[in-house]
Amino acid sequence: MTADVSTHGSETASILKQPRTVWAIAFACVIAFMGIGLVDPILKGIASELHASPTQTELLFTSYLAITGLMMLITSFVSSRLGARLTLLIGLALIVIFALLAALSGSVEAIIGFRAGWGLGNALFISTALATIVGAASGGTNQAVIVYEAALGLGIAVGPLLGGLLGSISWRGPFFGVSGLMVVAFIAILILLPREKGVVREKTRLSAPLRALGNRPLLVLALSAFFYNFGFFVLLAYTPFAPGLTGFNPLGLGLTFFGWGIAVAVTSVWVAPVLTARLPRSIVLAIVMGVLALDLIVAGVFVTTTAALIACVVVGGLMLGVINTVLTESTMEATDLPRSVASSTYSFVRFMGGAVAPPAAAAIAAATNGSVPFFVGGVSVLVATTLILTGRRQLRRIDGKVETPKDEAEDIGLGEVT
C-alpha cells in the first residue's frame, strides 16, 4: 500500500513569472547548450579540411561530453565553496576561452583537446545552473525543470542552425560565434545574478556524488539515462554521416537539426507536463523511450531515404524533449540528497553514455553498414526502458508516492532498502 502525497498538477504558478535571476541563468543556458549541437553541421567540413576520419571527427563530441561528465563529480564540491555565482562565471569564462582556441586550431587533434577544456567549463556551468534555477524559480521543481529544459531545447535548436549558417562560411565560424555569445552570457550573469552576501554554505564532500550512486532510485535513473543518452547521441552525432544525408551541406544539416531542436523544446515545455499530470512519471518514461527506440530502428531501416531520415530526426526530437524533462524532474525529486549532489551524479553517468556513442557509432558503421548504428542505438534505449520498468519499486517517489511503514518493512525484507 502507498499513500499519495502530491499531484503533479498542484503547482499552478505561471512558468513565465520567474525572478530575473532565473531568466539570466536560462539565457546563459541557451548559449551553453548551443555547444552540444553546434558542431553537427560542420563535422563533414572539419573531416574534409583537416583530413580526419569520421571516427576522429566524432571525438569532438566524446572529449566534450566525457570531460563534462567526469567534472560533474566535482562541481557540487566546487560550487559549495565558491558559491553559485562565481562557479557559473568561471564555467562561462572557460567556455569563452576554449571555444576561441578551437576556432584558431589547425588540426583535429587540437580541436578535440580544446573541446575537452570546453567541457570542463560546461560542467561547472550546467550542474550549478540547474541547481540554482531549481532553488530560485517560482512554482516548484517542475516549473524550474521546465524552464531549464526549455533553455536546453532552444539552445540545442539554435546551435545547429548557427553552426550551419556560420559553417557555410568556414568551419571556424561556429566556434567564434559561441565564444562571442558566451561573453554576452557572462555579462548577463555578472549583472543580473546578485552576489551571495551572508550566505552560510553547506560544504559538499568531494566523494558525495560517487557515494550518491549507492542510492537505489538515483542509480536506476542514472543508468537508464546512460543507455538512453547512447541512443540520443547516435541520433545527434552519427546522423550527419548517415547515407541519406551525405549530400547535405552545413546549412541543410543545420536546418534539419534546428527542426529537431524545436521539437525538443516544444515537447519539454508543453507535452511533458500534460503527460506527467495524467500518468506516473515512470510510465511516461517507459512509453516515450519505447517510441524513441522504434524511431531509431525505423531510421536504420530507411537510412538511405533522405525524407524518412529527416522525419525520424524530428520525431526523435519530440521524444527527447519529454524524456529529458521527466528524467530531470525525477532526479530532482527521487531522493533526499542535496539537489546539487543528485544533479552532479546523474549528469556524470548520463554524459558518459553520450561520450561513448559518437565514436562507437562511427566505428560500427565502418565495420558493418550505415544502418547498424541506429539499430544499436534503438536497443540501447530499450535497455533504458527495461531499467525503468524493473526499477519501479525504487521509483515510487517520482510517481508522487511515498512508502508507508508497512511498505518500508516489506522492502527491508526484500533487501531493497540501501
Buried (B, 14 or more C-beta within 10 A) or exposed (E): EBEEEBEBEEBEEEBEEBBEBBBBBBBBBBBBBBBBBBBBBBBBBBBEEBEBEBBBBBBBBBBBBBBBBBBBBBBBBBBBEBBBBBBBBBBBBBBBBBBBBBBEBEEBEBBBBBBBBBBBBBBBBBBBBBBBBBBBBBBBBBBBBBBBBBBBBBBBBBBBBBBBBBBBEBBBBBBBBBBEBBBEBBEBBEEBBEEEEEEEEEEBEEEBBEEBBEBBBBBBBBBBBBBBBBBBBBBBBBBBBBBBBEEBEBBBBBBBBBBBBBBBBBBBBEBBBBBBEEBBBBBBBBBBBBBBBBBBBBBBEBBBBBEBBBBBBBBBBBBBBBBBBBBBBBBBBBBEBBBBBBBBBBBBBBBBBBBBBBBBBBBBBBEEEBBBBBBBBBBBBBBBBBBBBEBBBBBBBBBBBBBEEEBEEBBEEEEEEE
